[in-house]
Amino acid sequence: MGVSEQLGDANAVSVRAPMCPSRGVLEHVTSQWGVLVLAALVERPYRFGELRREVGGVSEKMLTQTLRTLERDGFLLRHAHPVIPPRVDYSLTDLGREAAEQVWALARWTERRTPDVQAARLAYDEARTS
């Protein structure tokens, strides 16, 4: 089976369809660590340790898993330098840059609107206990 046959009809892609492969892509891009990794890499390439510090709170295992997933999806490039100690840089592909800009806009919106969400939660909770 060729690649085009495996990919199917591009016009049939709909994130609302239960078996649509776009759901998996959406999950990878919008996962907690996926968003934060893409947002960091939109600024510049990072080495693994730098990226882990920049993202904050992510375990080494989870960061490795996230990077592999994003690389497999075509969002990241992994460049291993033949030096001792080993050095690996991660950067965005064109596809990754496009995705990163989208999720970064959502992340920035979330930062701006969090006080409104917190106020809505408080009002909701107060109405439920009255």
JOFEN-V335114 format. One record per residue. N is the residue number from 1. RES is the residue in one small letter. SS is DSSP state (h for helix, s for strand, l for the rest). PHI is phi in radians with two decimals (999 if undefined). OMEGA is omega in whole degrees, 0 to 359 (* if undefined). Layout:
n=N res=RES ss=SS phi=PHI omega=OMEGA
n=N res=RES ss=SS phi=PHI omega=OMEGA
//
This chain:
n=1 res=m ss=l phi=999 omega=180
n=2 res=g ss=l phi=-1.37 omega=181
n=3 res=v ss=h phi=-1.06 omega=182
n=4 res=s ss=h phi=-1.11 omega=177
n=5 res=e ss=h phi=-1.23 omega=179
n=6 res=q ss=h phi=-1.19 omega=183
n=7 res=l ss=h phi=-1.32 omega=179
n=8 res=g ss=l phi=1.39 omega=183
n=9 res=d ss=l phi=-1.40 omega=181
n=10 res=a ss=h phi=-1.06 omega=180
n=11 res=n ss=h phi=-1.27 omega=182
n=12 res=a ss=h phi=-1.54 omega=182
n=13 res=v ss=l phi=-1.28 omega=176
n=14 res=s ss=l phi=-2.61 omega=182
n=15 res=v ss=l phi=-1.07 omega=178
n=16 res=r ss=l phi=-1.43 omega=179
n=17 res=a ss=l phi=-1.36 omega=186
n=18 res=p ss=l phi=-0.96 omega=184
n=19 res=m ss=l phi=-1.83 omega=183
n=20 res=c ss=l phi=-1.22 omega=179
n=21 res=p ss=l phi=-1.13 omega=178
n=22 res=s ss=h phi=-1.13 omega=178
n=23 res=r ss=h phi=-1.11 omega=178
n=24 res=g ss=h phi=-1.15 omega=178
n=25 res=v ss=h phi=-1.10 omega=178
n=26 res=l ss=h phi=-1.04 omega=179
n=27 res=e ss=h phi=-1.09 omega=181
n=28 res=h ss=h phi=-1.17 omega=184
n=29 res=v ss=h phi=-1.27 omega=185
n=30 res=t ss=h phi=-1.78 omega=175
n=31 res=s ss=l phi=-1.13 omega=181
n=32 res=q ss=h phi=-0.90 omega=184
n=33 res=w ss=h phi=-1.36 omega=177
n=34 res=g ss=h phi=-1.06 omega=178
n=35 res=v ss=h phi=-1.05 omega=184
n=36 res=l ss=h phi=-1.20 omega=177
n=37 res=v ss=h phi=-1.17 omega=179
n=38 res=l ss=h phi=-1.08 omega=180
n=39 res=a ss=h phi=-1.10 omega=179
n=40 res=a ss=h phi=-1.20 omega=185
n=41 res=l ss=h phi=-1.26 omega=177
n=42 res=v ss=l phi=-1.18 omega=180
n=43 res=e ss=l phi=-1.36 omega=184
n=44 res=r ss=l phi=-3.04 omega=173
n=45 res=p ss=l phi=-1.18 omega=179
n=46 res=y ss=s phi=-2.33 omega=166
n=47 res=r ss=s phi=-1.40 omega=185
n=48 res=f ss=h phi=-0.96 omega=182
n=49 res=g ss=h phi=-1.09 omega=177
n=50 res=e ss=h phi=-1.09 omega=181
n=51 res=l ss=h phi=-1.13 omega=178
n=52 res=r ss=h phi=-1.07 omega=178
n=53 res=r ss=h phi=-1.18 omega=182
n=54 res=e ss=h phi=-1.12 omega=181
n=55 res=v ss=h phi=-1.25 omega=177
n=56 res=g ss=l phi=1.27 omega=174
n=57 res=g ss=l phi=1.52 omega=181
n=58 res=v ss=l phi=-1.59 omega=177
n=59 res=s ss=l phi=-1.32 omega=178
n=60 res=e ss=h phi=-1.05 omega=180
n=61 res=k ss=h phi=-1.09 omega=182
n=62 res=m ss=h phi=-1.20 omega=178
n=63 res=l ss=h phi=-1.14 omega=178
n=64 res=t ss=h phi=-1.03 omega=180
n=65 res=q ss=h phi=-1.09 omega=180
n=66 res=t ss=h phi=-1.11 omega=180
n=67 res=l ss=h phi=-1.09 omega=179
n=68 res=r ss=h phi=-1.10 omega=180
n=69 res=t ss=h phi=-1.10 omega=180
n=70 res=l ss=h phi=-1.17 omega=176
n=71 res=e ss=h phi=-1.19 omega=180
n=72 res=r ss=h phi=-1.06 omega=180
n=73 res=d ss=l phi=-1.33 omega=177
n=74 res=g ss=l phi=1.57 omega=181
n=75 res=f ss=l phi=-1.58 omega=185
n=76 res=l ss=s phi=-2.17 omega=168
n=77 res=l ss=s phi=-1.98 omega=177
n=78 res=r ss=s phi=-1.94 omega=181
n=79 res=h ss=s phi=-2.05 omega=179
n=80 res=a ss=s phi=-1.62 omega=179
n=81 res=h ss=s phi=-1.53 omega=181
n=82 res=p ss=l phi=-1.43 omega=181
n=83 res=v ss=l phi=-2.29 omega=175
n=84 res=i ss=l phi=-2.13 omega=359
n=85 res=p ss=l phi=-1.21 omega=181
n=86 res=p ss=l phi=-1.01 omega=177
n=87 res=r ss=s phi=-2.33 omega=179
n=88 res=v ss=s phi=-2.21 omega=176
n=89 res=d ss=s phi=-1.90 omega=176
n=90 res=y ss=s phi=-2.09 omega=178
n=91 res=s ss=s phi=-2.49 omega=181
n=92 res=l ss=s phi=-1.52 omega=168
n=93 res=t ss=l phi=-1.43 omega=175
n=94 res=d ss=h phi=-1.06 omega=177
n=95 res=l ss=h phi=-1.09 omega=179
n=96 res=g ss=h phi=-1.13 omega=178
n=97 res=r ss=h phi=-1.09 omega=179
n=98 res=e ss=h phi=-1.08 omega=178
n=99 res=a ss=h phi=-1.12 omega=181
n=100 res=a ss=h phi=-1.06 omega=179
n=101 res=e ss=h phi=-1.11 omega=179
n=102 res=q ss=h phi=-1.20 omega=182
n=103 res=v ss=h phi=-1.25 omega=177
n=104 res=w ss=h phi=-1.15 omega=176
n=105 res=a ss=h phi=-1.07 omega=178
n=106 res=l ss=h phi=-1.14 omega=179
n=107 res=a ss=h phi=-1.09 omega=179
n=108 res=r ss=h phi=-1.11 omega=177
n=109 res=w ss=h phi=-1.06 omega=180
n=110 res=t ss=h phi=-1.06 omega=178
n=111 res=e ss=h phi=-1.05 omega=182
n=112 res=r ss=h phi=-1.17 omega=189
n=113 res=r ss=h phi=-1.74 omega=179
n=114 res=t ss=h phi=-0.99 omega=177
n=115 res=p ss=h phi=-1.00 omega=178
n=116 res=d ss=h phi=-1.18 omega=178
n=117 res=v ss=h phi=-1.15 omega=179
n=118 res=q ss=h phi=-1.10 omega=178
n=119 res=a ss=h phi=-1.14 omega=179
n=120 res=a ss=h phi=-1.12 omega=178
n=121 res=r ss=h phi=-1.09 omega=180
n=122 res=l ss=h phi=-1.09 omega=179
n=123 res=a ss=h phi=-1.09 omega=179
n=124 res=y ss=h phi=-1.08 omega=182
n=125 res=d ss=h phi=-1.11 omega=179
n=126 res=e ss=h phi=-1.15 omega=179
n=127 res=a ss=h phi=-1.18 omega=181
n=128 res=r ss=h phi=-1.31 omega=182
n=129 res=t ss=h phi=-1.65 omega=180
n=130 res=s ss=l phi=-1.44 omega=*
//
